Amino acid sequence: MTTLFLQSEIKNPYLFYDKMIAKNPVFWDENSKIWAVYSYEYCAEILKNENAHIPKLPFNPNLNRYALEIIDNLARLSNGVQHQITRETTNTLFSYMKNVGVDSILKELINNEINQNQINWVDSVCKKLPILTVLKSFDFNENDCIFILEKIESFTKIMLPQKTEEQIKFINEHAEEFYLKVEKHISTLEFYETLIFKIAEKHNIKKEEIIPIAVSNLIGLCIQSFDAGRGLLSNSLLQILQNKNVKDKTEIEKSVIETLRFDPPIHNTRRIATEDFVIDESLIQKGNAILVVLASANRDAEKFENAPNFDPHRKNNHENLTFGMGGHECLAKYFSIHLTTETLWFLFTNYKTISLLENNIQYEPLINARLPKNIWISIYN
């Protein structure tokens, strides 16, 4: 029995998750040397456990200093006091984002890509809309938007624990330009001095130490928008088309939240034990790796009534663990839900007939995320 598998190689991972919840909610995978946690109760317990830290990416001496700077300052990879500082910095960045209507961006993307009323929803919209929305929310110019949009898919490999020589080469070739573009732009924004001063004064650190944190986490927001944002847009459209849940914007938002529970883009996250602790009578030893299977917890019948059914009206759907919980809960949670809701509302309002052109969806070869490679749809006014 293996806990680690590529989402591209399994048709329905939820059948496996159901078995593990029933028989091995906390399981030691001897082959992979990792604890895998499947039930809602125990996943939540790990996420809230102060002795279960986010594992740092292994130091890679082949990466240049700009790539290492980005990795070292990301909120999603930090713990303790550093996490508090990076999280506050990122929260402040979020608070200064402008409201950008997705309608004009989406309309342009569709008009540029549609061919004979057919469009690849993933390539044409999902890989572009979330990150363009983020960039335009911070007033990036057109040239910088084009550069980041063209490079982001390959640049996201910076988050991989193990990277190929080709991936390292690409990251090193573009990390400096990526970093300096963001640094230059963010320094021109009205809130920049306020942001730097506020965090530096509160934590009694030099302003120069806050700059790479702000730059790195704005880059991190771009990476997260490309991965998780793309996945939520993809999976939500699939679920709405399959379940015919389109009445009004509220109904779409409920369907998006239920998609986060029922068919989330992110299936698991990892922790490492910093001290010994016991869970479900199993001793997790200091240094042990832990796989928190969020998608499994979201299908736990002990937590969600009729868990195998897609039900936007279930009262506790918002308690899904897809964005995590506690100190490491994803900061992009509400942004992602709002963006997906607005996008799908525009789509179904402006195109009266939307049909899925293929039923056999293929997924990217990833362990932690279930992201459709392509979703071909036909759309008619």
Secondary structure by P-SEA (a helix, b strand, c coil): ccccccccccccaaaaaaaaaacccccccccccbbbbccaaaaaaaaaccccccccccccccccaaaaaaaaccccccccaaaaaaaaaaaaaaaacccccaaaaaaaaaaaccccccccccccccccaaaaaaaaaacccaaaaaaaaaccccccccccccccaaaaaaaaacaaaaaaaaaaaaaaccaaaaaaaaaaaaaccccccaaaaaaaaaaaaaaaaaaaaaaaaaaaaaaaaaacccccaaaaaaaaaaaacccccccccbbbbccccccccccccccbbbbbaaaaaaaccccccccccccccccccccccccccccccccaaaaaaaaaaaaaaaaaaacccccccccccccccccccccccbbbbbbcc
